[in-house]
Amino acid sequence: MGANNDGTGNRAQILEYLYSILGPLRDMAKSADSQMLAYLLDMALIEAGESVHGPRRPKPLK
C-alpha cells in the first residue's frame, strides 16, 4: 500500500494511526465483556505495533 491521492497519507502514518486507536477499542470491547473481540483487537494492536516499531523482543526468563 503506497501513498494515496485522497490525502490519507503514507503506510507508516496509517499504521501509526491504527496503532493509536486499537488500544482504546480493545479496552472498550473488554468493558463490554466481549472477550473474543477484545482478543482480536489485541492481535491487531500487536500486528500494527510490530509493523510500525519492529518485532517485540521476548522478555528474558528469570
C-alpha positions as CSV (number, residue, x, y, z in Angstrom):
1,M,0.0,0.0,0.0
2,G,1.6,3.2,-1.1
3,A,0.7,6.9,-0.6
4,N,-2.9,7.6,-1.6
5,N,-4.2,10.5,-3.7
6,D,-7.1,11.1,-1.3
7,G,-4.9,12.6,1.4
8,T,-4.8,9.6,3.8
9,G,-1.0,9.7,4.0
10,N,1.6,7.0,3.7
11,R,1.7,3.5,5.0
12,A,3.7,4.4,8.2
13,Q,1.2,7.2,9.1
14,I,-1.8,4.9,8.5
15,L,-0.3,2.1,10.7
16,E,0.7,4.6,13.4
17,Y,-2.9,5.9,13.4
18,L,-4.3,2.4,13.6
19,Y,-1.9,1.6,16.4
20,S,-3.1,4.6,18.3
21,I,-6.8,3.7,18.2
22,L,-6.7,0.0,18.6
23,G,-5.7,0.1,22.3
24,P,-8.8,2.2,23.2
25,L,-11.0,0.0,21.0
26,R,-9.7,-3.1,22.7
27,D,-10.4,-1.6,26.1
28,M,-14.0,-0.7,25.1
29,A,-14.5,-4.3,24.0
30,K,-13.2,-5.6,27.3
31,S,-15.5,-3.2,29.2
32,A,-18.4,-4.6,27.2
33,D,-17.4,-8.1,28.2
34,S,-16.7,-9.1,24.6
35,Q,-13.7,-11.3,25.1
36,M,-13.3,-12.5,21.5
37,L,-13.5,-9.0,20.1
38,A,-11.0,-7.8,22.7
39,Y,-8.7,-10.6,21.8
40,L,-8.9,-9.9,18.0
41,L,-8.3,-6.2,18.6
42,D,-5.3,-7.0,20.8
43,M,-3.9,-9.2,18.0
44,A,-4.4,-6.3,15.6
45,L,-2.7,-3.9,18.0
46,I,0.3,-6.2,18.3
47,E,0.5,-6.5,14.5
48,A,0.2,-2.8,13.9
49,G,2.8,-2.1,16.6
50,E,5.3,-4.5,15.1
51,S,4.7,-3.0,11.6
52,V,5.5,0.4,13.0
53,H,8.1,-0.3,15.7
54,G,9.5,-3.6,14.7
55,P,9.1,-7.0,16.3
56,R,8.8,-7.2,20.1
57,R,11.7,-8.8,21.9
58,P,10.8,-11.6,24.3
59,K,11.5,-10.8,27.9
60,P,14.3,-12.9,29.4
61,L,13.3,-15.8,31.7
62,K,14.2,-15.4,35.3
